[in-house]
């Protein structure tokens, strides 16, 4: 079971990495506008490192690596379980096992 706090902290780390990556891209664009080759190379490497760090943090968030087919299978399984539960409840409701006998129903009303 994935704790909400674990997922939230992973998402917060990813958001922080995205903010840092945005800043690095902004610096890269500024370097391109200036036309400085050495600064441009440095900024580009910073952006590349930021993208890799973001990828790693995304991979560390629980359940983000589950593929779509597996998720569809899990959803289908949950629907089957709901259907079985509904059928069980319906059969219990129609069963005489849980019905209150007539005499007991009248005596419980008078009490």
C-alpha positions as CSV (number, residue, x, y, z in Angstrom):
1,X,0.0,0.0,0.0
2,X,1.4,3.4,-1.0
3,X,1.2,6.0,1.7
4,X,-0.2,9.4,0.7
5,X,2.8,11.1,2.3
6,X,5.3,9.1,0.3
7,X,3.5,9.9,-2.9
8,X,3.1,13.6,-2.0
9,X,6.8,13.9,-1.1
10,X,7.7,12.3,-4.5
11,X,5.4,14.7,-6.3
12,X,6.9,17.7,-4.4
13,X,10.4,16.6,-5.4
14,X,9.3,16.3,-9.0
15,X,7.8,19.8,-8.9
16,X,11.0,21.1,-7.4
17,X,13.0,19.5,-10.2
18,X,10.6,20.9,-12.8
19,X,11.1,24.4,-11.3
20,X,14.9,23.9,-11.4
21,X,14.7,22.6,-15.0
22,X,12.6,25.6,-16.0
23,X,15.2,27.9,-14.6
24,X,18.0,26.0,-16.5
25,X,16.0,26.3,-19.8
26,X,15.6,30.0,-19.2
27,X,19.3,30.4,-18.7
28,X,19.9,28.3,-21.8
29,X,17.7,30.6,-23.9
30,X,19.5,33.6,-22.5
31,X,22.8,32.0,-23.5
32,X,21.6,31.4,-27.0
33,X,20.5,35.0,-27.3
34,X,23.9,36.1,-26.2
35,X,25.6,33.7,-28.6
36,X,28.3,32.6,-26.1
37,X,29.4,29.1,-27.1
38,X,31.1,28.0,-23.9
39,X,28.2,29.3,-21.7
40,X,25.7,27.6,-24.1
41,X,27.4,24.3,-23.7
42,X,27.4,24.5,-20.0
43,X,23.8,25.5,-19.8
44,X,22.8,22.7,-22.2
45,X,24.5,20.2,-20.0
46,X,22.7,21.6,-17.0
47,X,19.4,21.2,-18.8
48,X,20.3,17.6,-19.7
49,X,21.2,16.8,-16.1
50,X,18.0,18.4,-14.9
51,X,15.9,16.2,-17.3
52,X,17.7,13.1,-16.1
53,X,17.1,14.0,-12.4
54,X,13.4,14.6,-13.1
55,X,13.2,11.2,-14.8
56,X,14.7,9.5,-11.8
57,X,12.3,11.3,-9.4
58,X,9.3,10.3,-11.5
59,X,10.5,6.7,-11.5
60,X,10.8,6.8,-7.7
61,X,7.1,7.8,-7.3
62,X,5.2,4.5,-6.4
63,X,3.0,3.0,-9.1
64,X,4.1,5.3,-11.9
65,X,5.8,2.4,-13.7
66,X,2.7,0.3,-14.0
67,X,1.7,0.0,-17.6
68,X,-1.7,0.8,-19.0
69,X,-2.7,-2.9,-19.7
70,X,-1.9,-3.8,-16.1
71,X,-4.1,-0.9,-14.9
72,X,-6.9,-2.0,-17.2
73,X,-6.7,-5.6,-15.8
74,X,-6.8,-4.2,-12.2
75,X,-9.9,-2.1,-13.1
76,X,-11.6,-5.1,-14.7
77,X,-10.9,-7.2,-11.6
78,X,-12.4,-4.5,-9.4
79,X,-15.5,-4.4,-11.5
80,X,-15.8,-8.2,-11.2
81,X,-15.5,-8.0,-7.4
82,X,-18.2,-5.3,-7.2
83,X,-20.5,-7.5,-9.3
84,X,-19.9,-10.5,-7.1
85,X,-20.5,-8.4,-4.0
86,X,-23.8,-7.1,-5.4
87,X,-24.9,-10.6,-6.3
88,X,-24.1,-11.8,-2.7
89,X,-26.0,-8.9,-1.2
90,X,-29.0,-9.6,-3.5
91,X,-28.9,-13.3,-2.6
92,X,-28.7,-12.5,1.2
93,X,-31.6,-10.0,0.9
94,X,-33.8,-12.6,-0.8
95,X,-32.8,-15.3,1.6
96,X,-35.1,-16.3,4.5
97,X,-32.1,-16.8,6.7
98,X,-32.0,-13.1,7.6
99,X,-35.7,-12.5,7.6
100,X,-37.4,-11.7,11.0
101,X,-40.1,-14.2,11.8
102,X,-43.6,-12.8,11.9
103,X,-44.1,-13.4,15.7
104,X,-40.8,-11.8,16.6
105,X,-41.5,-8.8,14.4
106,X,-44.8,-8.1,16.1
107,X,-43.3,-8.6,19.6
108,X,-40.4,-6.2,18.9
109,X,-42.9,-3.5,17.8
110,X,-44.8,-3.8,21.0
111,X,-41.7,-3.4,23.2
